[in-house]
Amino acid sequence: MFLEDIYKEFFYELEIKNYSSQTIKGYKNNNLAFINYLKNEFNIEEVEDITTKHIKSYLMNLKK
């Protein structure tokens, strides 16, 4: 499944659960940053291609 599809589905779920607009905005910024990192650094488009290595790399990048 494509990252963009998961992204849209996640936010649809948050709206259904009636999360505040500020909470949704924060989630959007954080998730979009992660998706962009995966695309730019590893050319990942599908969620099945993500490994723990990618997640750890992103977290290390955030610490810098």
N, C-alpha and C positions, 0 to 999 in steps of 0.2 A: 504494500500500500504506500502511496506517495506521501511524503512529509506534509505537503500542502493540504491534502485531504484530511489527514489526522489533525492538523492545525485547525482547520475550519470546523471539524466535528467537535473538537474539544471546546471551542468557544460557543458553539451552538448549545452544548450541554451546560456550560456555565450560565448562559442566558436563561435556559429552562429552569435551572436551580435558583434563579433570581439573585445571582451574585451582584454586588454593587459595581457601578461603572468604573470606579477607581481600582477595584480588585481585578476586574477584567483587563483594564488598561495595563496594569502591572504584569499580569500573566502574558499579555500580548507582546509587550516589550521583551520580556525575558525569553519567551519561547521563540520569537522571531530572531533574536540574537543567536540563539543556539542553532536554529535551522540555517541561518546565513553562514554561521561558522562551518557547519557540516558541508554545506554546498561549496564554499570557497576553499576550504582547506583540504577536503577529502573527496569532493565531487559526488557527494551522497545525495540521492534524490528519494530513496525508498527507506522506510523505517526498518525493513528487514536487514539492511546493510550496516546498521549501526552496531558497533561492538562496545565493550567496556573500554577499550583503548581510546575510542573516539570521545567518550564521555569524560574519561580522565584527562585527556588532552585539553578538552574545553575547560574543565575546572582549573587546570594548571594555568591556562591562558587567562582566566579571570583573576587569578591570584597575582599576576604580573602587573 
